[in-house]
């Protein structure tokens, strides 16, 4: 998802961020916000707000809402990638036989 360390393979996050920012530049009246949370041990944690616990609720229209989830305003690729990097540092990880830093959760951006 993040691509290679040396930048030779940009990764899906960077490619998507570039596409979003290119499209966003065409619409002066639109804004872009990023939220990032993880599901770990059946609980939801806001990765852009110090892993604060958030809650999943369904409203009367059967729309799913993540209550308490922060939104960060972003205007360029660098700001999107900074938010992603910050969130990834907050994710729960651990050591496995195949990987020294394996994610232990599901993350939703």
TIDREN-165652 format. One record per residue: residue in one letter; x, y, z of N, C-alpha, C, O, CB in turn. Coordinates in steps of 0.1 Angstrom, whole numbers, plus 5000, padded with zeros to 4 digits. Glycine has a CB too. Layout:
N
  rest    nu    nv    nw   cau   cav   caw    cu    cv    cw    ou    ov    ow   cbu   cbv   cbw
     a     X     Y     Z     X     Y     Z     X     Y     Z     X     Y     Z     X     Y     Z
...
***
This chain:
109
  rest    nu    nv    nw   cau   cav   caw    cu    cv    cw    ou    ov    ow   cbu   cbv   cbw
     x  5008  4988  5000  5000  5000  5000  5009  5013  5000  5005  5023  4993  4991  5000  5012
     x  5020  5012  5008  5028  5024  5009  5038  5025  4998  5044  5036  4995  5035  5024  5022
     x  5041  5014  4991  5052  5014  4981  5065  5012  4987  5067  5009  4999  5052  5028  4973
     x  5075  5013  4978  5089  5010  4983  5095  5022  4990  5091  5033  4987  5098  5006  4971
     x  5105  5019  4999  5112  5030  5006  5120  5039  4997  5120  5051  5000  5121  5023  5016
     x  5125  5034  4986  5133  5042  4977  5125  5050  4967  5131  5058  4959  5143  5034  4970
     x  5112  5048  4967  5104  5056  4958  5102  5050  4944  5095  5056  4935  5109  5070  4957
     x  5109  5039  4941  5108  5033  4928  5094  5027  4925  5090  5027  4913  5118  5021  4927
     x  5087  5023  4935  5073  5019  4933  5065  5028  4943  5066  5026  4955  5071  5003  4937
     x  5056  5037  4937  5050  5046  4946  5039  5041  4955  5037  5048  4966  5043  5056  4937
     x  5033  5030  4953  5023  5025  4962  5009  5031  4959  5008  5041  4953  5026  5028  4976
     x  4999  5023  4964  4985  5027  4961  4981  5040  4968  4973  5048  4962  4976  5016  4965
     x  4985  5042  4980  4982  5055  4987  4986  5067  4979  4979  5076  4977  4988  5055  5001
     x  4999  5067  4975  5004  5078  4968  4998  5080  4954  4994  5092  4951  5019  5077  4966
     x  4995  5070  4947  4989  5071  4934  4974  5076  4935  4970  5085  4928  4988  5057  4927
     x  4967  5071  4945  4954  5076  4948  4954  5091  4952  4945  5098  4948  4947  5067  4958
     x  4963  5094  4961  4964  5108  4965  4967  5118  4954  4961  5128  4953  4975  5110  4976
     x  4975  5114  4945  4978  5122  4933  4966  5124  4924  4962  5135  4920  4989  5116  4924
     x  4958  5113  4922  4946  5113  4914  4936  5122  4921  4929  5130  4914  4940  5099  4912
     x  4934  5121  4934  4924  5129  4941  4928  5144  4940  4919  5152  4938  4923  5125  4956
     x  4940  5147  4942  4944  5161  4942  4943  5167  4928  4940  5179  4926  4958  5163  4947
     x  4946  5159  4918  4944  5164  4904  4930  5167  4901  4927  5177  4895  4950  5153  4894
     x  4921  5158  4905  4906  5161  4903  4902  5172  4912  4893  5180  4907  4898  5148  4907
     x  4906  5173  4924  4902  5184  4933  4906  5197  4927  4898  5207  4930  4909  5182  4947
     x  4917  5199  4920  4921  5211  4915  4911  5217  4904  4911  5229  4902  4935  5210  4908
     x  4903  5208  4899  4893  5212  4888  4881  5217  4894  4872  5223  4887  4890  5200  4880
     x  4879  5216  4908  4866  5221  4914  4870  5230  4926  4874  5225  4937  4858  5208  4919
     x  4868  5243  4924  4872  5253  4934  4864  5252  4946  4868  5256  4957  4872  5267  4928
     x  4851  5247  4945  4842  5247  4956  4842  5234  4965  4834  5233  4974  4828  5250  4951
     x  4851  5225  4962  4852  5212  4969  4864  5212  4979  4874  5219  4976  4853  5201  4960
     x  4862  5205  4990  4873  5203  5000  4875  5188  5002  4866  5180  4999  4869  5210  5013
     x  4887  5184  5006  4890  5171  5009  4894  5169  5023  4902  5176  5029  4901  5166  4999
     x  4888  5159  5029  4891  5155  5043  4895  5141  5044  4890  5132  5036  4879  5158  5052
     x  4904  5137  5053  4909  5124  5055  4905  5119  5069  4907  5127  5079  4924  5123  5052
     x  4900  5107  5071  4899  5100  5083  4906  5087  5082  4907  5082  5072  4884  5099  5087
     x  4910  5082  5094  4918  5070  5094  4916  5063  5107  4919  5068  5118  4933  5072  5091
     x  4910  5051  5106  4908  5043  5119  4911  5029  5117  4913  5024  5106  4893  5044  5123
     x  4913  5022  5128  4916  5008  5128  4906  5000  5136  4900  5005  5145  4931  5005  5134
     x  4904  4987  5132  4896  4978  5139  4906  4968  5146  4913  4961  5139  4885  4971  5130
     x  4906  4968  5159  4915  4959  5166  4907  4953  5178  4902  4960  5186  4927  4967  5171
     x  4907  4940  5179  4900  4933  5190  4885  4937  5191  4880  4938  5202  4907  4935  5203
     x  4879  4939  5180  4865  4943  5180  4862  4957  5183  4850  4961  5185  4858  4934  5189
     x  4872  4965  5185  4870  4979  5188  4876  4988  5177  4884  4984  5170  4876  4983  5202
     x  4871  5000  5176  4875  5010  5166  4883  5021  5173  4879  5026  5183  4863  5016  5158
     x  4895  5024  5167  4904  5034  5172  4907  5045  5161  4910  5041  5150  4916  5028  5178
     x  4906  5057  5165  4909  5068  5156  4924  5070  5155  4931  5074  5165  4902  5082  5160
     x  4930  5067  5143  4944  5068  5141  4950  5082  5140  4962  5084  5140  4948  5059  5130
     x  4941  5092  5137  4945  5106  5136  4942  5114  5149  4944  5126  5149  4938  5112  5124
     x  4938  5107  5159  4935  5114  5172  4939  5105  5183  4931  5101  5192  4920  5117  5173
     x  4952  5102  5184  4958  5095  5195  4951  5082  5199  4950  5078  5211  4959  5104  5207
     x  4946  5074  5189  4940  5062  5191  4928  5063  5200  4925  5054  5208  4949  5051  5196
     x  4921  5074  5199  4908  5075  5207  4898  5065  5203  4897  5062  5191  4902  5090  5206
     x  4891  5059  5212  4881  5050  5209  4869  5057  5202  4864  5067  5207  4876  5043  5222
     x  4864  5051  5191  4853  5056  5184  4843  5045  5183  4846  5033  5185  4856  5062  5170
     x  4830  5048  5179  4820  5038  5179  4813  5038  5165  4811  5048  5159  4810  5041  5190
     x  4809  5026  5161  4802  5024  5149  4787  5023  5152  4783  5015  5160  4807  5011  5141
     x  4779  5032  5145  4765  5032  5148  4758  5032  5134  4763  5037  5124  4761  5045  5156
     x  4745  5027  5134  4737  5027  5122  4725  5036  5125  4719  5035  5136  4732  5013  5118
     x  4722  5046  5116  4711  5055  5119  4698  5050  5113  4698  5038  5109  4714  5069  5112
     x  4688  5058  5115  4674  5053  5111  4673  5051  5096  4664  5044  5091  4664  5064  5115
     x  4682  5056  5088  4683  5053  5073  4692  5042  5069  4695  5040  5058  4687  5066  5066
     x  4696  5035  5079  4706  5023  5078  4719  5028  5072  4726  5020  5066  4699  5013  5069
     x  4723  5040  5075  4736  5045  5071  4746  5043  5083  4743  5046  5094  4736  5060  5067
     x  4757  5037  5080  4767  5034  5090  4775  5047  5093  4780  5053  5083  4777  5023  5086
     x  4777  5051  5106  4784  5062  5110  4795  5058  5120  4792  5050  5129  4775  5073  5115
     x  4807  5064  5119  4817  5062  5129  4817  5074  5138  4822  5085  5134  4831  5060  5122
     x  4811  5073  5149  4809  5084  5159  4821  5088  5166  4828  5079  5172  4798  5081  5169
     x  4825  5101  5165  4837  5106  5172  4850  5105  5163  4860  5109  5168  4839  5098  5184
     x  4848  5101  5151  4860  5100  5142  4864  5114  5137  4856  5121  5132  4857  5091  5130
     x  4877  5117  5138  4882  5130  5134  4884  5130  5119  4886  5120  5112  4896  5133  5141
     x  4883  5142  5113  4885  5145  5099  4896  5155  5098  4895  5166  5105  4872  5149  5092
     x  4906  5153  5090  4917  5162  5088  4915  5168  5074  4915  5161  5064  4930  5156  5090
     x  4915  5181  5073  4914  5188  5060  4928  5187  5053  4938  5190  5059  4910  5203  5062
     x  4928  5183  5041  4940  5181  5033  4938  5188  5020  4927  5188  5014  4944  5166  5031
     x  4949  5194  5014  4948  5202  5002  4958  5197  4991  4957  5202  4980  4950  5216  5005
     x  4967  5189  4995  4978  5184  4985  4982  5170  4989  4979  5165  4999  4990  5194  4985
     x  4989  5165  4979  4994  5151  4981  5003  5150  4994  5001  5140  5001  5003  5147  4969
     x  5011  5159  4996  5020  5158  5008  5012  5158  5021  5016  5151  5030  5030  5170  5008
     x  5001  5166  5022  4993  5166  5034  4986  5152  5036  4985  5148  5047  4983  5177  5034
     x  4981  5147  5025  4975  5133  5025  4985  5123  5030  4982  5115  5039  4969  5129  5012
     x  4997  5123  5025  5007  5113  5028  5012  5115  5043  5015  5105  5050  5019  5114  5019
     x  5012  5127  5047  5016  5130  5061  5005  5125  5071  5009  5119  5081  5017  5146  5063
     x  4992  5127  5067  4982  5121  5076  4982  5106  5076  4981  5100  5086  4968  5126  5070
     x  4985  5100  5064  4986  5085  5064  4998  5080  5072  4997  5071  5080  4987  5080  5049
     x  5009  5087  5071  5021  5083  5078  5019  5084  5093  5023  5076  5101  5033  5092  5074
     x  5012  5095  5097  5009  5097  5111  5000  5086  5117  5002  5081  5128  5002  5111  5114
     x  4990  5083  5109  4981  5072  5113  4987  5058  5113  4985  5051  5122  4969  5071  5103
     x  4996  5056  5104  5003  5043  5104  5012  5041  5116  5014  5030  5121  5011  5041  5091
     x  5017  5052  5121  5026  5051  5133  5017  5047  5145  5023  5042  5155  5033  5064  5135
     x  5005  5050  5145  4996  5048  5156  4990  5033  5156  4985  5029  5166  4984  5057  5156
     x  4991  5026  5144  4985  5013  5143  4991  5003  5152  5003  5004  5156  4986  5008  5129
     x  4983  4994  5156  4988  4983  5165  4996  4973  5156  4991  4969  5146  4976  4976  5172
     x  5008  4969  5161  5016  4960  5153  5023  4951  5163  5024  4953  5175  5027  4968  5145
     x  5029  4940  5157  5036  4930  5166  5045  4922  5157  5046  4924  5145  5026  4921  5173
     x  5053  4913  5163  5063  4905  5156  5056  4892  5153  5049  4886  5161  5075  4903  5165
     x  5059  4887  5140  5054  4874  5136  5067  4867  5131  5078  4872  5130  5043  4875  5125
     x  5065  4854  5128  5076  4846  5123  5081  4851  5109  5093  4849  5106  5072  4831  5121
     x  5072  4857  5102  5076  4862  5088  5079  4877  5088  5085  4882  5078  5065  4859  5079
     x  5076  4885  5098  5077  4899  5097  5079  4905  5111  5073  4901  5121  5064  4905  5091
     x  5089  4914  5112  5092  4920  5125  5082  4931  5129  5081  4934  5141  5106  4926  5124
     x  5075  4936  5119  5065  4947  5122  5053  4944  5114  5050  4951  5104  5071  4961  5118
     x  5045  4935  5119  5032  4931  5112  5020  4938  5118  5019  4939  5131  5031  4916  5113
     x  5012  4944  5110  5000  4950  5116  4991  4940  5122  4990  4928  5117  4992  4958  5105
     x  4985  4943  5133  4976  4934  5141  4962  4938  5139  4953  4934  5147  4980  4934  5155
     x  4958  4947  5130  4945  4953  5129  4941  4955  5114  4949  4953  5105  4944  4966  5137
     x  4929  4958  5112  4924  4963  5099  4923  4978  5099  4918  4984  5109  4911  4956  5095
     x  4929  4985  5089  4928  4999  5089  4920  5004  5077  4921  4999  5066  4943  5005  5088
     x  4912  5015  5080  4903  5020  5070  4907  5035  5069  4906  5043  5078  4888  5018  5073
     x  4910  5039  5056  4914  5053  5054  4902  5060  5047  4902  5072  5043  4927  5055  5045
***
